[in-house]
Amino acid sequence: MDVTTLNISKTMENDAAFIYVIEPDRTDYGQILFLFSTINQNSNDSLYDFGYLRQTTNDEYREKYRALYEGASARSCHWRPGSRRR
């Protein structure tokens, strides 16, 4: 098991429901392309295949993408309460 797999496994054990890597559409940040996604087995979230394209969730996310790609932010991490099944 490589370091990346180990880190993702540990993160999932610590209640992360959904981890993903995306590439936003840079014209208006209105769509995102999924490059990687994984879900916790106890999550209600959906797993997205490589290359899946969907609308950006909301304006808050759109502005985060804009800040990253237009130089106002070096990195971003968004943590939201999950919809875990107990």
N, C-alpha and C positions, 0 to 999 in steps of 0.2 A: 504494500500500500504506500503510495507516495504522499508527500507532505500535504498537497492540496486536498487529496481525498481524505486524509486524516483530519484536517482542519474542518472540512465540510461535515464530516461525520460527527465531530465533537460539537460543532455549532448546532446540528440537528438534535443532538442529545440534550442540548440546553434550550429546548423549546422553540427554536426557529422553525417556522412553518413552511417558508418558501424562500429560496435563494435563487437569484437569477442574474444573468449578464445580458445586457441589451445594447443595441445600437439605435439611437433615436434618429428619425428623419430630420436632417438639419435645415430643411427649408422653413418649417414652422414648428418643429418638434411635436407635431400632432400625431405621429405614429411611431411605434417602437418595433424593432425586429429582435426576436429572441435568439441569442447565440448559445445560451446554456440555461437550464433551469432544473431544480431538484426540489422535491417536497418532502416534508416529514410524513411518515406513514399515518400519523394521527391528524393530519391537516385536512381541511375541507377545500383547500385551494386546488386548482387544476395544474397539471404539468403541461408545459408548452414545448412542442418539438422544435428542434433547430430550424430556423428560418421562418417560424410563425410570425406573422405581421398582424398587429392590432392597433387600435386607437390608444393614444396616451390616456391614462386613467383620469387625470384632472389637471387643472391649471397649475396647482402646486408642483406637480411632477414636471409639467412642461417648463416651468420657470427654473427648476433644478437642472434640467437638461441644458437649457439655454445658458445658465451660469457656467456650467462645466465646459461647454464647447466654445463659448465666446470669451473665456478667460477670467471670469469673475470669481471662479471657484476652482481649486485644484483637485478636489475629490468630493464625493457625496455618499452618504449612507442614510437610508431612510428606514427607520424601525417603526413598525406600527403594531398595535395589539393584534394578535392573530385570532383566527376563528377555529380554535382547537376543539376537538371532540374529547370529552373526558368520560 
